[in-house]
Amino acid sequence: MIFTVAIDGPAAAGKGTISRAVAARFGLAHLDTGALYRAVAVKGGDPVTAAQTLTAEDLARDDLRSLEAGQAASRVAVIPEVRAALLDFQRRFARREGGAVLDGRDIGTVICPEAEVKLFVTASPEVRAHRRWLELGGDQAKVLAAVKERDARDAGRADAPMCAAADALLLDTSDLTIAEATEQALAAVAKALAG
Ligand code: CDP
C-alpha cells in the first residue's frame, strides 16, 4: 500500500502529537521533517554541506528540540540548496511501501502534493506559544516572540513557503484539546483509508 498523510502547519500547533497518533493507530511510518532542518542547523558549518551529509547520528542528537535550534532551523530552511538536498529522502519516505505520515511545512504542497490525506494544523500564536512554553519552560514572552518570528520567516520565504495546500483539511486547534484535535485527524485518515 502506498498511502501518504501530509501534516503541515506552524510551530507548536500540535503536528507532532497528531502525527505520532496517526502513525501508531494505522501502522504507518512517521517522519518529523522539522528534525531534518533542526539537525542541519545544529550540525554547524556550511548548511548546504551539512544537509548533503546528514547522518542518522545527527538526527539522534538530544539538543534538536530547543527554542534556539527551532529558530536556527528556520534560518537554514530558507536556503534553496538546503531544501533541495533534503527533498529526495522525504519524497521516497512519503511513497514508501506500507504508508507514511510526514509532518512539516511543505509536505502537502511540495514534497508530496499527491498525498492521500492533507491536514493543515494551526492555532493562534498565543495558544501555540503557551504550549511550547509548557514543553520547554523559560520566558513566556520570549517564546511568543520566537514563535511569531519563525511564523513570519517560514511563511514569507520564497522557496516552499509554509501554506495550506488548496485541498488540505484545516484543523484549528486553538479551542480544542490535543485529544480532540487528534480524534479529528484520525477520523479524516480513517475515511480516506476506507474510501
Ligand atoms: O516542532 P515545530 O513546529 O516547532 O518546528 P519543526 O517542525 O521542528 O520545524 C523547525 C523549522 O524547520 C521550521 O520553523 C521551518 O523553518 C523548518 N521546516 C521547513 O522549512 N520545512 C519542513 N517541512 C519542516 C520544517
Boltz pocket constraint, residues with backbone or C-beta under 6 A from the ligand:
constraints:
  - pocket:
      binder: B
      contacts: [[A, 9], [A, 10], [A, 11], [A, 12], [A, 13], [A, 15], [A, 16], [A, 33], [A, 34], [A, 35], [A, 37], [A, 38], [A, 69], [A, 70], [A, 73], [A, 74], [A, 75], [A, 77], [A, 103], [A, 104], [A, 105], [A, 106], [A, 107], [A, 150], [A, 154], [A, 160]]
      max_distance: 6.0
